[in-house]
Amino acid sequence: MRCTMESLRELYRIGPGPSASHTMGPRRAAQRFREKYPHAAKVLVTLYGSLAATGKGHMTDVGVLQGIEPLVCEILWEPSVFLPFHPNGMLFQAFDAQGEKLGEWTCYSVGGGALRSEDNDDTLPHLPYMISNMADLLAWSKSTGKPMWAYVEECEGVEIWDFLRKVWDTMQAAVERGLKSEGVLPGVLKLKRKAKTHFERLNKQSGRLQSLKQTAHLTAYALAVSEENAAGGVIATAPTCGACGVLPGTLRYLYEVLPATSEEILQALAIAGLVGNFVKHNASISGAAVGCQGEVGTACAMASAAAAQLMGGTSEQIEYAAEMGMEHHLGLTCDPIAGLVQIPCIERNAVGATRAIGCADYALLSDGEHEVSFDEVIDTMRRTGADMHTGYRETSASGLAHTHATRVMKPNQCT
């Protein structure tokens, strides 16, 4: 059996938001192209499909220009042209001072900041994992008697824990910054930050329902990270920028209330990473390819599995939690208003964190036996995404984005 699945280093990426596929990926692609043609007089970058449709709201142009600097760069936008390999296509062309083409490169930002090319393997990452689905991981855990997170160390070595510690530190730092920040987020929506307010209201919940306190904690932490992402702050993709608040919000809450040790948090990050990798390998985590079910749905599955792990669940219960986390996001569209990673994205992260705890609780109340497997749900998600109309896959052409734009254009219309 040969290795087929990527390292967790390719799933958890650390960098500035607001989008992994629309900001991080294009920036990395631009940097690679500039390194190949460092003496070009001009670079022409054409953005296609989803990258062009929501690129300005996602700061794709900013990422490209940052990656190309100090070379002169012109960006062309082609939102109605979808290249066949992936909706997030980019064409880079380099020219000399006389206008002669030096070379070109077509690449794709396929989700989570990862890049792919159609005709070569220069963008292919390291593949340390032989197991690439949940059924085989469960079988491995049963045959070895080891917890599922131990498979990460077996494949990636003990050094993976230092990397995951850096991921956790980044998540924690984003929570802390987000809880202290006030004001409005960048962009035309002028959306107010809410994390600080949610957190402060915790102190006013004395004698109130415990469930309300739990919700206040979870939403405050998830909002803090998602708002930092929307503001262009440094976050860790989990599995994407747009869904980066679900997992850290869930982990931070459990870290405090269980309480969990730092070592246990890293183990939870490992199993969450495997869950995210299974989705990425067998379907997609790109909103442009499968809608938000691939982003927030995957994040909820990751957080559900991590929560079940921290709460003492068996391998079967962890798998069940992950299955529920994704199953109840099936069909979720990606329709960001004004092309910004704000509405409904930020709120979905907060709700995703509360749902993750619910999925873990539900799984732990069972013996782990259930009818629909995690792998079956991922295959369903993949097919659902393929069937989804293009307008609902990160183009801002349909759904909430369309409804909101219609209302704004007709302010006197009753709704």
C-alpha positions in Angstrom: 0.0 0.0 0.0 1.4 3.4 -0.9 1.0 6.7 0.9 -1.8 8.8 -0.6 -2.9 11.5 1.9 -1.3 14.8 2.8 0.5 15.9 6.0 -1.5 17.8 8.6 1.0 20.6 7.8 -1.0 21.1 4.6 -4.3 21.3 6.4 -3.4 23.6 9.3 -1.8 26.7 7.7 -0.8 29.7 9.7 -1.2 33.1 8.1 -3.3 36.2 7.6 -7.0 36.0 6.5 -9.6 36.5 5.3 -9.6 33.5 2.9 -7.3 30.5 2.5 -8.3 29.7 -1.1 -8.8 33.3 -2.1 -6.0 35.1 -0.2 -3.4 32.6 1.1 -3.4 30.5 -2.1 -3.1 33.3 -4.6 -0.4 35.0 -2.5 1.6 31.8 -2.5 1.1 31.3 -6.2 2.2 34.9 -7.0 5.3 34.4 -4.9 6.2 31.2 -6.8 5.7 32.9 -10.1 7.8 36.0 -9.1 10.6 33.7 -8.0 10.5 32.0 -11.4 10.6 35.3 -13.3 12.3 37.8 -11.0 13.4 40.1 -13.8 10.0 40.4 -15.6 9.1 44.0 -16.5 5.4 43.2 -16.0 3.2 40.4 -14.8 -0.4 39.9 -16.0 -2.6 37.9 -13.7 -6.1 36.7 -14.8 -8.4 35.5 -12.1 -11.2 33.1 -13.2 -14.5 31.9 -11.8 -15.0 32.1 -8.0 -11.7 33.9 -7.5 -12.9 36.7 -9.7 -16.5 36.7 -8.4 -15.6 37.3 -4.8 -12.0 38.2 -5.1 -12.2 41.8 -4.1 -14.2 41.0 -1.0 -11.8 38.2 -0.2 -8.8 40.5 -0.8 -7.5 38.3 -3.6 -6.0 41.2 -5.4 -4.2 42.3 -2.3 -2.7 38.8 -1.9 -1.6 38.6 -5.5 0.0 42.1 -5.4 1.8 41.2 -2.2 3.1 38.0 -3.7 4.3 39.7 -6.9 6.0 42.7 -5.3 8.2 44.5 -6.3 7.3 43.6 -9.9 4.7 45.6 -11.8 1.4 43.7 -11.9 -1.9 44.0 -13.6 -5.0 41.9 -12.6 -7.8 40.9 -15.0 -11.1 39.6 -13.6 -13.1 36.9 -15.4 -15.9 35.9 -13.0 -18.0 34.2 -15.8 -15.2 32.0 -17.0 -14.7 28.7 -15.2 -11.6 26.7 -16.0 -12.4 22.9 -16.1 -10.0 21.7 -13.3 -11.3 23.9 -10.5 -13.4 27.1 -10.0 -10.5 28.9 -8.5 -8.2 29.3 -11.5 -5.4 31.7 -12.1 -3.3 32.5 -15.1 0.1 34.2 -14.6 2.0 35.7 -17.5 5.4 37.3 -17.4 6.6 39.9 -20.0 9.9 41.6 -20.7 10.4 45.4 -21.3 9.6 44.9 -25.0 6.3 43.2 -24.3 7.5 39.7 -25.2 6.1 36.9 -23.2 8.7 35.2 -21.0 6.4 32.4 -19.7 3.1 31.6 -18.2 1.6 29.3 -15.5 -2.0 28.2 -14.9 -2.7 27.0 -11.4 -5.6 26.5 -9.0 -6.2 27.4 -5.4 -8.1 24.2 -4.4 -9.0 25.0 -0.8 -7.2 25.6 2.5 -4.4 27.5 0.8 -3.3 24.5 -1.3 -2.2 24.9 -4.9 -2.5 22.5 -7.8 -1.5 22.5 -11.5 -3.1 20.4 -14.2 0.0 19.4 -16.1 2.7 18.9 -13.6 3.3 17.8 -10.0 5.4 20.7 -8.8 2.6 21.7 -6.4 2.1 18.2 -4.9 2.7 18.1 -1.2 4.3 15.4 1.0 2.1 12.3 1.4 2.9 10.5 4.7 -0.5 8.7 5.2 -1.4 5.3 3.8 -4.8 5.3 5.4 -7.1 7.8 3.7 -10.6 7.1 5.0 -12.3 6.7 8.4 -13.2 3.0 8.0 -9.6 2.0 7.6 -8.6 4.3 10.6 -11.2 2.6 12.8 -9.9 -0.8 11.7 -6.3 0.3 12.5 -7.3 1.5 15.9 -9.1 -1.7 16.7 -6.3 -4.0 15.5 -3.5 -2.1 17.3 -5.5 -1.1 20.4 -4.2 2.5 20.0 -6.3 5.7 19.9 -6.8 7.2 16.5 -4.7 10.2 17.2 -1.7 7.9 17.6 -1.7 7.2 13.8 -0.7 10.8 13.3 2.5 10.4 15.2 3.2 7.0 13.5 3.0 8.6 10.1 4.5 12.1 10.7 6.9 11.4 13.6 7.1 13.0 17.0 8.0 16.4 15.5 4.4 16.8 14.5 3.6 17.7 18.1 5.8 20.8 17.9 3.9 21.8 14.8 0.5 21.2 16.4 1.6 23.2 19.5 2.4 26.1 17.2 -1.1 25.7 15.6 -2.7 25.7 19.1 -0.7 28.8 20.2 -1.8 30.6 17.0 -5.5 29.7 17.8 -5.1 30.9 21.4 -3.5 34.1 20.3 -6.3 34.8 17.8 -8.9 34.2 20.6 -7.2 36.6 22.9 -6.9 39.4 20.3 -10.5 38.9 19.1 -11.9 39.1 22.7 -10.2 42.5 23.2 -11.0 44.1 19.9 -13.9 46.4 19.2 -15.2 48.5 16.3 -16.2 47.4 12.8 -14.7 45.0 10.4 -13.2 46.2 7.0 -15.6 46.3 4.1 -18.8 47.9 2.9 -21.0 46.1 5.4 -19.4 47.9 8.4 -20.2 44.8 10.5 -19.6 45.3 14.2 -17.4 42.9 16.1 -19.4 40.9 18.7 -16.9 38.6 20.4 -16.0 41.0 23.2 -19.7 41.7 23.9 -20.5 38.0 24.1 -17.6 37.4 26.4 -18.5 40.3 28.7 -22.0 39.1 29.0 -20.7 35.9 30.6 -20.3 37.9 33.9 -24.0 38.8 33.8 -25.2 35.2 33.6 -25.1 34.4 37.3 -28.0 32.3 38.2 -29.1 31.9 34.6 -29.3 28.8 32.6 -26.0 26.8 32.3 -26.7 26.2 28.6 -26.7 30.0 28.1 -23.3 30.3 29.7 -21.9 27.5 27.5 -23.3 29.2 24.4 -21.8 32.5 25.5 -18.3 30.9 25.9 -18.4 28.9 22.7 -19.7 31.8 20.5 -17.4 34.4 22.1 -14.3 32.2 21.3 -15.4 31.2 17.8 -16.5 34.8 17.0 -13.1 36.1 18.3 -11.2 34.0 15.8 -13.5 34.5 12.9 -13.6 38.3 13.4 -9.8 38.3 13.5 -9.8 36.4 10.2 -12.2 38.9 8.6 -9.9 41.7 9.7 -6.9 40.1 8.0 -5.4 38.9 11.3 -3.2 35.8 11.7 -5.1 32.6 12.2 -4.7 28.9 11.6 -6.9 27.3 8.9 -9.1 24.6 10.3 -9.6 23.6 7.6 -10.0 27.0 5.9 -9.9 30.7 6.8 -13.7 31.0 6.4 -14.2 28.2 8.9 -11.3 28.9 11.2 -13.3 29.8 14.3 -15.2 26.5 14.9 -12.3 24.3 16.1 -10.5 26.8 18.2 -13.7 28.0 19.8 -14.6 24.4 20.7 -11.1 23.5 22.0 -10.7 26.7 24.0 -14.1 26.1 25.8 -13.2 22.5 26.6 -9.7 23.4 27.6 -11.2 25.5 30.3 -14.2 23.6 31.5 -13.0 20.0 31.5 -10.2 21.1 32.1 -8.0 19.5 29.5 -4.2 19.5 29.4 -2.2 21.0 26.6 -1.1 17.5 25.6 -4.7 16.4 25.3 -5.5 19.5 23.2 -2.7 18.5 20.8 -4.1 15.0 20.5 -7.5 16.5 19.8 -6.0 18.6 17.1 -4.4 15.5 15.6 -7.7 13.6 15.3 -9.4 16.7 14.0 -6.7 17.0 11.4 -7.3 13.4 10.3 -11.0 14.1 9.9 -10.3 17.3 7.9 -7.8 15.4 5.7 -10.3 12.7 5.0 -12.7 15.3 3.7 -10.0 17.1 1.7 -8.8 13.8 0.2 -12.1 12.2 -0.7 -14.2 15.3 -1.4 -13.2 19.0 -1.0 -12.9 21.7 1.6 -13.2 24.4 -1.0 -16.4 26.6 -0.8 -15.9 27.3 -4.5 -16.1 23.6 -5.3 -18.7 22.2 -2.9 -20.2 25.2 -1.0 -19.9 25.9 2.7 -20.7 22.3 3.6 -17.1 21.7 2.7 -15.9 24.5 4.9 -18.0 25.0 8.0 -19.4 21.4 7.6 -15.8 20.0 7.7 -14.9 22.3 10.5 -17.8 21.1 12.6 -16.9 17.5 11.9 -13.4 18.2 13.0 -14.5 20.0 16.1 -17.1 17.3 16.9 -14.4 14.6 16.7 -12.0 16.6 18.8 -14.6 17.2 21.4 -15.6 13.5 21.6 -11.9 12.7 22.0 -11.4 15.2 24.8 -14.6 14.0 26.5 -13.3 10.4 26.6 -15.1 8.9 23.7 -14.2 5.6 22.0 -13.0 5.5 18.4 -16.5 4.6 17.4 -18.1 7.5 19.3 -15.5 9.9 17.8 -16.4 8.7 14.3 -20.1 9.1 15.1 -19.6 12.6 16.3 -17.7 13.5 13.1 -20.4 12.0 11.0 -23.1 14.0 12.6 -21.0 17.2 12.4 -20.9 16.9 8.6 -24.3 15.2 8.1 -26.2 18.1 9.4 -24.4 20.6 7.2 -25.1 18.8 4.0 -26.3 21.1 1.2 -25.0 24.3 3.0 -24.3 26.9 0.4 -21.5 29.4 0.2 -23.1 32.8 -0.5 -21.0 35.5 1.2 -22.7 38.9 1.1 -20.7 41.5 -0.8 -18.1 38.8 -1.3 -16.8 39.4 2.3 -15.9 36.6 4.7 -18.4 38.0 7.2 -22.1 37.3 6.6 -23.1 34.6 7.1 -19.6 33.2 7.6 -18.7 34.5 11.0 -22.1 33.6 12.6 -21.9 30.1 11.0 -18.6 29.6 12.9 -20.2 30.4 16.2 -23.2 28.1 15.5 -20.8 25.4 14.3 -19.0 25.4 17.6 -22.2 25.0 19.6 -23.3 22.2 17.2 -19.9 20.4 17.6 -20.4 20.1 21.4 -23.9 18.9 20.8 -22.7 16.2 18.3 -20.1 15.0 20.8 -22.6 14.9 23.6 -25.0 12.9 21.4 -22.3 10.5 20.3 -21.2 9.8 23.9 -24.7 9.1 24.9 -24.7 6.2 22.4 -22.5 3.1 22.0 -21.1 4.5 18.8 -23.3 2.3 16.6 -25.1 4.1 13.8 -26.4 3.4 10.3 -24.7 6.0 8.1 -20.9 6.1 8.2 -18.6 9.2 8.1 -17.2 8.0 4.8 -20.7 7.7 3.3 -21.5 11.2 4.4 -18.3 12.6 2.9 -19.2 10.9 -0.4 -22.7 12.4 -0.2 -21.2 15.8 0.4 -19.0 15.5 -2.6 -21.9 14.6 -4.9 -24.1 17.3 -3.4 -21.4 19.9 -4.1 -21.1 18.7 -7.7 -24.8 19.0 -8.1 -25.0 22.4 -6.5 -25.7 25.4 -8.8 -22.6 27.5 -9.4 -24.3 30.5 -7.9 -24.3 28.8 -4.5 -20.6 27.9 -4.6 -18.7 31.1 -3.5 -19.7 33.4 -6.3 -22.0 35.7 -4.3 -24.4 35.4 -7.3 -27.2 33.6 -5.4 -28.6 32.9 -2.0 -28.2 35.4 0.8 -25.8 37.5 -1.2 -28.4 37.9 -4.0 -31.2 38.5 -1.6 -29.3 41.2 0.4 -28.1 42.9 -2.8 -31.6 43.1 -4.1 -32.8 44.6 -0.8 -30.0 47.2 -0.7 -30.7 48.2 -4.3 -34.4 48.6 -3.5 -34.3 50.2 0.0 -38.0 51.2 -0.1 -39.3 47.7 -0.9 -41.1 46.0 2.0 -39.7 42.6 3.0 
